[in-house]
């Protein structure tokens, strides 16, 4: 593959304003052409993200970021790592990058028309080739690591238990159908991709679900899935609701090897004594529950603060387990916000703050948020607007951006504007 020239780098950077204006049109055209001509790729792309437009918007943002920082690629390290983990979880292959490149360049020409000169097209072909190789190399490292665990491709798992965690969230215990254990360990906070056939659509669909407890003896994985109100095949909760409504104990699904760049290493001795603050809303508690479980199971004495917001006590997942962990570990505290109180809810038992959404200003700056400790780390998961608001508040309180970690349950990444 020929290296990109300085002149081509300059051309790509110069197209950034055009991409900002026409990027979503280009990526929407790209997906329509690609999936229309290669329908087998339906299995790789979320129908929901296509229908809502989130996938084209995410790709447009990624392409614009690449054009902006093509001469300073280290600024894209986080984005590359996040995307590479997602690609590996979906079993994207190096050969598919050639197909994607062909249709992306075609879409640029189709949307820009005569403005897409030969020099611009050639520059983007070269630029895409460089970026594709970055992903292929990084994903190759991940596939090699997964193969060392004895896991290549999709693997069949059987549902062994379905355990309600709240009025809307159920935990699914998944054991390998072939009985081969122990399963590979994972870092708490990581996810698995789960794949099922969708008869209404006529093809497979995959979704990512956080592993919601500490790695045990390697006999099973646990995910905790929220049931949403969704009636159409293209609705956001398509696969999640199928799991709730159509999958019973004994049924099979397919999983890929655990992936994800959002995690805490409970064995990292260099972090001993460093406070960890876990902030979640709703089902966003799932990866943070795995992190808290793992720290406790490892005997870590890191000060830990669990901060959670739920609509009601009935909707709050893991409530009893969180209270148990706090009772048994003096280094762990919990603060729960409930938006609506029920007649049997009691302060200090079911919640700390009632009839309100999460408000960090209500918490003790030291015991609840550790704002005086410049080492403290903050892990946040929930709806995008919720995470942006929490991050903004922490930044305003002087927390360095490098100590704030967010996990988005959607295609793309959390908007970064508030952090600048």
C-alpha positions as CSV (number, residue, x, y, z in Angstrom):
1,X,0.0,0.0,0.0
2,X,1.5,3.3,-1.0
3,X,2.0,5.9,1.7
4,X,-0.1,9.0,1.7
5,X,1.8,12.1,0.5
6,X,2.0,15.5,2.3
7,X,0.1,17.0,-0.6
8,X,-2.7,14.4,-0.2
9,X,-2.8,15.1,3.6
10,X,-3.3,18.8,2.9
11,X,-6.1,18.0,0.4
12,X,-7.9,15.7,2.9
13,X,-7.6,18.4,5.7
14,X,-9.0,21.0,3.3
15,X,-12.1,18.8,2.7
16,X,-13.1,19.0,6.4
17,X,-15.5,21.9,6.0
18,X,-17.2,20.1,3.1
19,X,-17.5,16.9,5.1
20,X,-19.0,18.9,8.0
21,X,-21.7,20.1,5.7
22,X,-22.3,17.0,3.6
23,X,-21.0,14.2,5.8
24,X,-24.3,12.7,6.9
25,X,-25.6,12.8,3.3
26,X,-22.4,11.0,2.2
27,X,-22.5,8.3,4.8
28,X,-26.3,7.8,4.4
29,X,-25.7,7.3,0.7
30,X,-22.8,5.0,1.5
31,X,-24.9,2.7,3.7
32,X,-27.8,2.6,1.3
33,X,-25.5,1.6,-1.6
34,X,-23.4,-0.8,0.4
35,X,-26.2,-2.7,2.0
36,X,-28.3,-2.6,-1.1
37,X,-25.6,-4.2,-3.2
38,X,-24.2,-6.5,-0.5
39,X,-27.2,-7.6,1.6
40,X,-25.2,-10.1,3.6
41,X,-23.8,-7.1,5.5
42,X,-27.2,-6.6,7.1
43,X,-25.8,-9.1,9.7
44,X,-23.1,-6.6,10.7
45,X,-25.1,-3.4,10.9
46,X,-27.8,-2.6,13.5
47,X,-31.1,-2.1,11.7
48,X,-32.1,0.2,14.6
49,X,-29.0,2.5,14.1
50,X,-29.7,2.6,10.4
51,X,-33.4,3.5,10.9
52,X,-32.7,6.2,13.5
53,X,-29.8,7.6,11.4
54,X,-27.4,7.2,14.3
55,X,-25.0,4.9,12.3
56,X,-24.6,7.4,9.4
57,X,-24.2,10.3,11.9
58,X,-21.5,8.3,13.8
59,X,-19.6,7.5,10.6
60,X,-19.8,11.1,9.4
61,X,-18.4,12.2,12.7
62,X,-15.6,9.7,12.5
63,X,-14.7,10.7,8.9
64,X,-14.7,14.3,9.8
65,X,-12.4,13.7,12.8
66,X,-10.1,11.8,10.6
67,X,-9.9,14.6,8.1
68,X,-9.3,17.1,10.9
69,X,-6.5,15.1,12.6
70,X,-5.0,13.1,9.7
71,X,-1.7,14.8,10.5
72,X,-2.0,14.1,14.3
73,X,-3.4,10.6,14.5
74,X,-2.6,10.1,18.2
75,X,-5.6,12.4,19.0
76,X,-7.8,9.6,17.5
77,X,-6.4,6.8,19.7
78,X,-9.5,6.6,21.9
79,X,-11.9,6.5,18.9
80,X,-9.8,3.9,17.1
81,X,-9.6,1.7,20.2
82,X,-13.4,1.9,20.8
83,X,-14.2,1.2,17.1
84,X,-11.7,-1.6,16.9
85,X,-13.2,-3.4,19.9
86,X,-16.6,-3.1,18.4
87,X,-15.4,-4.4,15.0
88,X,-13.8,-7.4,16.6
89,X,-16.9,-8.2,18.6
90,X,-18.8,-8.2,15.3
91,X,-16.2,-10.3,13.6
92,X,-15.3,-7.8,10.9
93,X,-12.6,-9.1,8.6
94,X,-9.7,-7.3,6.7
95,X,-11.3,-8.1,3.4
96,X,-14.4,-6.1,4.3
97,X,-12.3,-3.0,4.5
98,X,-11.8,-3.1,0.7
99,X,-15.6,-3.3,0.2
100,X,-16.3,-0.4,2.6
101,X,-13.6,1.7,1.0
102,X,-15.0,1.2,-2.5
103,X,-18.5,2.3,-1.5
104,X,-17.3,5.2,0.7
105,X,-15.3,6.7,-2.1
106,X,-18.2,6.1,-4.5
107,X,-20.5,7.9,-2.1
108,X,-18.2,10.9,-1.8
109,X,-18.2,11.2,-5.6
110,X,-21.9,10.7,-5.9
111,X,-22.8,13.4,-3.3
112,X,-20.1,16.0,-4.2
113,X,-20.4,15.6,-8.0
114,X,-18.0,17.7,-9.9
115,X,-16.5,19.1,-6.7
116,X,-15.0,15.7,-6.1
117,X,-12.0,16.2,-8.4
118,X,-9.5,13.5,-9.3
119,X,-7.0,14.9,-6.8
120,X,-9.6,14.8,-4.0
121,X,-10.7,11.3,-4.8
122,X,-7.1,10.1,-5.0
123,X,-6.3,11.7,-1.7
124,X,-9.2,10.1,0.0
125,X,-8.4,6.7,-1.5
126,X,-4.9,7.0,0.0
127,X,-6.2,8.4,3.3
128,X,-8.7,5.6,3.6
129,X,-6.0,3.0,2.9
130,X,-3.9,4.3,5.8
131,X,-6.8,4.4,8.2
132,X,-8.0,0.9,7.2
133,X,-4.5,-0.5,7.8
134,X,-4.5,1.1,11.3
135,X,-7.7,-0.8,12.1
136,X,-6.7,-4.0,10.5
137,X,-3.4,-4.0,12.5
138,X,-5.1,-3.3,15.8
139,X,-8.0,-5.7,15.2
140,X,-5.5,-8.4,14.2
141,X,-3.8,-8.0,17.6
142,X,-7.2,-8.5,19.3
143,X,-8.1,-11.5,17.2
144,X,-4.7,-13.1,18.0
145,X,-5.3,-12.6,21.7
146,X,-8.8,-14.1,21.5
147,X,-7.5,-17.1,19.5
148,X,-5.0,-17.6,22.3
149,X,-8.0,-18.0,24.6
150,X,-9.3,-20.7,22.2
151,X,-12.1,-18.6,20.9
152,X,-12.5,-17.7,17.2
153,X,-15.7,-16.4,15.7
154,X,-19.2,-16.8,17.1
155,X,-19.8,-19.4,19.7
156,X,-23.2,-21.0,20.8
157,X,-24.3,-20.4,24.3
158,X,-27.4,-21.8,26.1
159,X,-29.5,-19.8,28.5
160,X,-29.3,-21.5,31.9
161,X,-31.2,-18.9,34.0
162,X,-33.4,-15.9,33.6
163,X,-33.4,-13.8,36.9
164,X,-35.4,-10.6,37.3
165,X,-33.3,-7.8,38.7
166,X,-36.0,-5.1,38.6
167,X,-39.4,-4.4,37.0
168,X,-37.7,-4.0,33.6
169,X,-34.3,-5.6,33.8
170,X,-33.6,-9.4,33.7
171,X,-30.2,-11.2,34.0
172,X,-29.5,-13.9,31.5
173,X,-27.0,-16.6,32.6
174,X,-25.3,-18.0,29.5
175,X,-23.2,-21.2,29.4
176,X,-21.3,-22.6,26.4
177,X,-23.4,-25.1,24.6
178,X,-20.4,-27.4,24.0
179,X,-19.7,-27.4,27.7
180,X,-16.1,-26.3,27.2
181,X,-15.0,-24.4,30.2
182,X,-13.4,-22.4,31.8
183,X,-14.5,-19.4,29.7
184,X,-11.9,-16.7,29.1
185,X,-11.8,-14.1,31.8
186,X,-12.8,-10.5,31.0
187,X,-12.1,-7.1,32.4
188,X,-15.0,-5.8,34.4
189,X,-16.8,-3.2,32.4
190,X,-16.4,-5.1,29.1
191,X,-19.2,-6.4,26.9
192,X,-20.1,-9.3,24.6
193,X,-21.9,-9.2,21.3
194,X,-24.9,-11.4,21.2
195,X,-26.3,-12.5,17.8
196,X,-29.7,-13.9,17.0
197,X,-31.8,-14.4,13.9
198,X,-34.7,-12.0,13.4
199,X,-37.4,-13.7,11.4
200,X,-39.2,-10.4,10.7
201,X,-36.2,-9.0,9.1
202,X,-34.8,-12.2,7.4
203,X,-31.3,-11.8,8.7
204,X,-29.2,-11.8,11.9
205,X,-28.8,-8.9,14.3
206,X,-26.2,-8.4,16.9
207,X,-26.2,-6.2,20.0
208,X,-23.6,-5.5,22.7
209,X,-24.4,-6.2,26.3
210,X,-22.2,-5.5,29.3
211,X,-21.2,-8.4,31.4
212,X,-22.9,-7.5,34.7
213,X,-20.9,-9.3,37.4
214,X,-17.3,-10.2,38.2
215,X,-15.8,-13.1,36.3
216,X,-16.6,-16.2,38.3
217,X,-15.1,-19.7,37.8
218,X,-15.5,-19.4,34.0
219,X,-18.6,-21.5,33.9
220,X,-21.0,-18.9,32.5
221,X,-21.3,-15.2,31.5
222,X,-24.1,-13.0,32.8
223,X,-25.7,-10.1,31.0
224,X,-28.6,-8.0,32.3
225,X,-31.0,-6.7,29.7
226,X,-33.6,-4.0,29.9
227,X,-37.0,-4.6,28.4
228,X,-38.3,-1.5,26.5
229,X,-41.6,-0.5,25.0
230,X,-41.0,-1.3,21.3
231,X,-43.4,-2.9,18.8
232,X,-41.7,-2.6,15.4
233,X,-38.8,-4.7,14.1
234,X,-36.8,-1.5,13.6
235,X,-37.4,-0.2,17.2
236,X,-34.5,0.4,19.5
237,X,-35.2,-2.6,21.8
238,X,-35.7,-5.2,19.0
239,X,-33.1,-7.8,20.2
240,X,-33.5,-6.9,23.9
241,X,-37.3,-7.5,23.8
242,X,-36.8,-10.7,21.8
243,X,-34.6,-12.0,24.6
244,X,-37.3,-11.1,27.2
245,X,-40.3,-12.4,25.3
246,X,-39.1,-15.2,23.0
247,X,-36.1,-16.7,24.6
248,X,-36.4,-19.2,27.5
249,X,-34.1,-21.3,29.6
250,X,-32.6,-23.9,27.3
251,X,-32.6,-21.7,24.2
252,X,-29.4,-20.8,22.3
253,X,-27.8,-17.5,21.3
254,X,-24.4,-16.8,19.8
255,X,-21.7,-14.7,21.6
256,X,-18.4,-13.4,20.5
257,X,-15.3,-13.0,22.8
258,X,-15.6,-10.3,25.4
259,X,-14.4,-6.9,24.2
260,X,-14.4,-3.2,25.2
261,X,-12.0,-0.4,26.2
262,X,-14.2,0.7,29.2
263,X,-13.0,-1.3,32.2
264,X,-11.2,-1.4,35.5
265,X,-8.4,-3.8,36.2
266,X,-9.0,-5.0,39.8
267,X,-5.5,-6.5,40.0
268,X,-3.7,-3.3,39.1
269,X,-1.6,-2.7,42.2
270,X,-0.7,0.8,41.1
271,X,-4.3,1.8,41.7
272,X,-4.5,0.6,45.3
273,X,-5.9,3.5,47.4
274,X,-7.2,5.4,44.4
275,X,-10.9,6.2,44.8
276,X,-13.3,5.0,42.2
277,X,-16.7,6.7,41.6
278,X,-19.3,4.7,39.7
279,X,-22.2,6.9,38.4
280,X,-25.1,5.3,36.6
281,X,-28.7,5.7,35.5
282,X,-31.1,2.8,34.8
283,X,-29.5,-0.1,33.0
284,X,-26.3,1.8,32.8
285,X,-25.6,0.2,36.2
286,X,-24.7,-3.1,34.5
287,X,-21.0,-2.6,33.6
288,X,-20.4,-0.7,36.8
289,X,-21.9,-3.5,38.9
290,X,-19.3,-5.8,37.3
291,X,-16.6,-3.3,38.2
292,X,-17.7,-3.0,41.8
293,X,-18.1,-6.8,42.1
294,X,-14.6,-7.4,40.8
295,X,-13.0,-4.9,43.1
296,X,-14.7,-6.4,46.1
297,X,-14.0,-10.0,45.0
298,X,-10.3,-9.1,44.6
299,X,-10.1,-7.8,48.1
300,X,-9.3,-4.3,46.9
301,X,-9.4,-1.6,49.5
302,X,-9.9,1.2,46.9
303,X,-12.5,3.7,48.3
304,X,-15.6,3.1,46.1
305,X,-18.7,5.3,45.7
306,X,-21.8,3.9,44.0
307,X,-24.1,6.6,42.7
308,X,-27.2,5.5,40.9
309,X,-30.4,7.1,39.6
310,X,-33.6,5.1,38.8
311,X,-37.2,6.0,38.0
312,X,-38.4,4.1,41.1
313,X,-37.3,1.5,43.6
314,X,-39.1,-1.2,41.5
315,X,-37.0,-0.2,38.4
316,X,-33.7,-0.1,40.3
317,X,-31.4,-3.1,39.4
318,X,-29.1,-4.9,41.9
319,X,-30.5,-2.9,44.9
320,X,-30.2,-5.6,47.5
321,X,-26.8,-6.7,46.3
322,X,-25.4,-3.1,46.4
323,X,-26.7,-2.7,50.0
324,X,-25.1,-6.0,51.0
325,X,-21.8,-5.0,49.5
326,X,-21.9,-1.7,51.4
327,X,-22.6,-3.5,54.7
328,X,-19.8,-6.0,54.2
329,X,-17.1,-3.5,52.9
330,X,-16.5,-0.3,54.9
331,X,-14.6,1.2,51.9
332,X,-17.8,1.1,49.7
333,X,-20.7,3.6,50.0
334,X,-23.9,4.1,48.0
335,X,-26.1,7.0,47.2
336,X,-29.4,6.2,45.3
337,X,-31.6,8.8,43.7
338,X,-35.2,7.9,43.0
339,X,-37.4,10.1,40.7
340,X,-40.6,8.7,42.1
341,X,-41.2,7.4,45.6
342,X,-43.6,4.6,46.4
343,X,-45.6,4.2,49.7
344,X,-43.2,1.6,51.0
345,X,-39.9,3.3,50.1
346,X,-37.8,4.3,53.1
347,X,-34.9,6.7,53.2
348,X,-31.6,4.9,53.9
349,X,-33.1,1.6,52.8
350,X,-34.4,2.1,49.3
351,X,-32.9,5.5,48.5
352,X,-30.9,8.4,49.9
353,X,-32.5,11.2,47.7
354,X,-36.1,10.9,46.7
355,X,-38.4,12.7,44.3
356,X,-35.5,14.0,42.3
357,X,-33.1,13.1,39.4
358,X,-29.4,12.6,40.1
359,X,-27.8,15.8,41.4
360,X,-24.1,15.5,42.3
361,X,-24.4,18.8,44.3
362,X,-26.4,16.9,46.9
363,X,-23.4,14.6,47.7
364,X,-20.6,15.1,50.1
365,X,-17.7,16.4,48.0
366,X,-15.2,14.2,49.8
367,X,-17.0,11.1,51.0
368,X,-19.3,10.8,48.0
369,X,-17.2,12.3,45.2
370,X,-13.6,12.4,46.4
371,X,-13.1,15.7,44.7
372,X,-10.2,16.5,46.9
373,X,-8.2,13.5,45.6
374,X,-6.5,14.3,42.3
375,X,-6.2,10.6,41.6
376,X,-9.9,9.7,41.9
377,X,-11.4,8.0,38.8
378,X,-15.0,8.4,37.5
379,X,-16.8,5.8,35.5
380,X,-20.2,6.8,34.1
381,X,-22.8,4.9,32.2
382,X,-26.4,5.8,31.3
383,X,-28.3,7.8,28.6
384,X,-26.0,10.1,26.6
385,X,-27.5,13.3,27.9
386,X,-27.1,12.0,31.5
387,X,-23.4,11.2,31.0
388,X,-22.7,14.6,29.3
389,X,-24.4,16.4,32.3
390,X,-22.4,14.4,34.9
391,X,-19.2,14.9,33.0
392,X,-19.8,18.6,32.7
393,X,-20.4,18.9,36.5
394,X,-17.2,17.0,37.3
395,X,-15.2,19.2,34.9
396,X,-16.7,22.3,36.5
397,X,-15.5,20.9,39.9
398,X,-12.0,20.6,38.6
399,X,-11.8,16.9,37.8
400,X,-9.3,16.4,34.9
401,X,-10.9,15.0,31.8
402,X,-8.3,12.1,31.7
403,X,-9.9,10.7,34.9
404,X,-13.5,10.6,33.5
405,X,-14.6,7.4,31.6
406,X,-17.9,7.0,29.8
407,X,-19.6,4.0,28.3
408,X,-22.3,4.6,25.6
409,X,-24.9,1.9,24.9
410,X,-25.2,3.0,21.2
411,X,-23.4,3.3,18.0
412,X,-20.6,6.0,17.9
413,X,-19.4,7.8,21.0
414,X,-20.5,10.5,23.4
415,X,-20.3,14.0,22.1
416,X,-17.0,15.6,23.2
417,X,-18.0,19.3,23.0
418,X,-18.6,19.7,26.7
419,X,-15.2,18.4,27.6
420,X,-13.3,21.0,25.5
